[in-house]
Structure formats: C-alpha cells, structure tokens
C-alpha cells in the first residue's frame, strides 16, 4: 500500500496519469468497494429489459446508457441528494461514475435538470416494468419446492 501524503507536505512535481492509463486499477478498486458490491449484485440487464429502455433512434445520444440511468436513480435514492448535489457528487466521485456506467475524465456535467428528465422517463415506464419484473429473491422463493 502506498503511503498517503499531504500535498502541502512535499514540493516534488508530479504528473497525473492519462484518462485511460490506470482505468483498470480504478475500476477494480470500485468493484472492491461497498458500492461496487451493490453494483455487481444488481441484475442490470433484467432491469433494463423490464423498463424497455433503449437508445433513441433520432436526436442526440444520451450521456447515460440505460444501465446508467437506472444507476443514477439508485444513487439519487441512496444518497438523498438534490439533483444539483447529485451532479456535483457525480462530477467528483469516480466510484459514482462507474456505478452510472460513465467515465467523465476531465469533463464535467453542468445540467442538473437531466436528472429530472431521466426520473420522468423512468416513471412513465415504471408501471409496466413493475408488472414484468420480480426481484431474483422473490423468484427463488416462489420457485423453491415446498418442504
């Protein structure tokens, strides 16, 4: 483990790695975190299918993938942050970016209203998804033979 130093405690020049240079290291650290364990446990593909989320065929491409939109709403609920604070945290927290299936690098998101747009999009599809999808635990309990 590397020793953690305060920036004011040394005067050496240092270089920041490129955006992709240590991506695998950062992602593996994310997977080891508590949030990463939640990320692994969520059945993303089933949720995306249940919500019938697709990339738009016309117009600009969304910043967030279908999985990212669901992840963003999970973090909204998980953190209890306002839309503005959620974007602030997303800009500065690499683990949250990985959870939302994006990597911003040096870029920053400024439009906090996109959170509300995504929330409304998912709300329109929520009722249908709730009818089609049951959590894996419920399926396992229902499928278990009686003892």
C-alpha positions in Angstrom: 0.0 0.0 0.0 1.3 3.4 -0.9 1.9 6.0 1.8 -0.6 8.8 1.7 0.9 12.2 1.7 -0.4 15.7 2.1 0.1 17.8 -1.0 1.4 20.7 1.2 4.0 18.3 2.8 6.2 17.9 -0.3 7.4 20.0 -3.1 8.0 17.5 -5.8 6.4 17.9 -9.2 4.2 15.0 -10.2 2.3 14.0 -13.3 -1.3 12.9 -13.5 -1.8 9.8 -15.4 -3.8 9.9 -18.7 -7.5 9.3 -18.6 -7.1 5.7 -19.7 -3.8 4.8 -18.2 -5.0 3.4 -14.9 -8.6 2.8 -15.7 -8.4 -0.9 -14.8 -6.9 -0.1 -11.4 -9.6 2.4 -10.6 -12.4 0.1 -11.8 -11.1 -2.9 -9.8 -10.9 -0.6 -6.7 -14.5 0.3 -7.3 -15.6 -3.3 -7.6 -14.0 -4.0 -4.2 -15.9 -1.1 -2.5 -19.3 -1.4 -0.9 -20.9 0.4 -3.8 -19.1 -1.9 -6.2 -20.5 -4.9 -4.4 -24.0 -3.5 -4.8 -23.3 -2.8 -8.5 -22.3 -6.4 -9.0 -25.5 -7.7 -7.2 -28.0 -5.6 -9.2 -29.5 -7.6 -12.2 -28.9 -4.7 -14.6 -29.8 -6.5 -17.8 -33.1 -7.7 -16.4 -34.0 -4.2 -15.2 -33.1 -2.6 -18.5 -35.3 -5.2 -20.3 -38.2 -4.7 -17.8 -38.1 -0.9 -18.3 -37.7 -1.4 -22.0 -35.0 1.3 -22.1 -33.4 1.8 -25.5 -31.1 4.3 -27.1 -33.1 6.9 -29.0 -33.1 6.4 -32.8 -33.4 10.1 -33.5 -31.9 13.1 -31.9 -28.8 13.4 -29.8 -27.3 10.5 -28.0 -27.9 10.4 -24.2 -25.0 10.9 -21.9 -26.2 8.0 -19.8 -26.8 4.4 -21.1 -29.9 2.6 -20.0 -28.0 1.0 -17.2 -26.5 4.4 -16.2 -30.0 5.9 -15.9 -31.1 3.2 -13.5 -27.8 3.6 -11.6 -28.3 7.3 -11.4 -31.7 6.9 -9.9 -30.4 4.3 -7.5 -27.7 6.8 -6.3 -30.4 9.6 -6.0 -32.3 7.4 -3.6 -29.2 6.0 -1.9 -27.7 9.5 -1.2 -30.9 11.5 -0.7 -29.2 14.4 -2.6 -30.9 17.1 -4.6 -30.4 16.9 -8.3 -27.8 19.7 -8.2 -25.9 17.9 -5.4 -26.1 14.6 -7.2 -24.5 16.1 -10.3 -21.8 17.7 -8.1 -21.0 14.4 -6.4 -21.1 12.5 -9.8 -18.6 15.0 -11.2 -16.1 14.4 -8.4 -16.6 10.8 -7.5 -15.1 8.1 -9.7 -17.0 5.3 -8.0 -20.3 7.0 -8.7 -19.3 7.5 -12.3 -18.6 3.8 -12.7 -21.9 2.9 -11.0 -23.7 5.1 -13.6 -21.8 3.5 -16.4 -19.9 6.7 -17.4 -16.4 8.0 -17.1 -16.2 11.8 -17.3 -12.4 12.2 -17.2 -11.7 15.9 -17.2 -15.3 16.7 -18.4 -18.0 18.0 -16.1 -21.8 17.7 -16.2 -23.5 21.1 -15.6 -27.1 20.4 -16.4 -28.7 19.1 -13.2 -32.1 19.2 -14.9 -31.2 16.0 -16.8 -31.8 14.1 -13.5 -35.4 15.2 -13.5 -35.8 14.3 -17.2 -34.4 10.8 -16.5 -36.6 10.4 -13.5 -39.7 11.3 -15.6 -38.7 8.9 -18.3 -38.3 6.1 -15.9 -41.6 7.0 -14.1 -43.5 6.7 -17.4 -42.2 3.2 -17.8 -42.3 2.2 -14.1 -45.8 0.7 -14.0 -45.1 -1.6 -17.0 -41.7 -2.7 -15.6 -43.2 -3.4 -12.2 -45.6 -5.8 -13.8 -43.0 -7.6 -15.8 -40.1 -7.8 -13.3 -39.8 -9.6 -10.0 -36.7 -9.5 -7.9 -34.5 -12.6 -8.1 -35.1 -13.4 -4.4 -38.8 -13.4 -4.9 -38.4 -15.7 -7.9 -36.2 -18.1 -5.9 -38.7 -18.2 -3.0 -41.6 -18.8 -5.4 -39.7 -21.5 -7.4 -38.5 -23.4 -4.3 -40.2 -26.7 -3.8 -42.4 -27.0 -0.7 -40.8 -28.7 2.2 
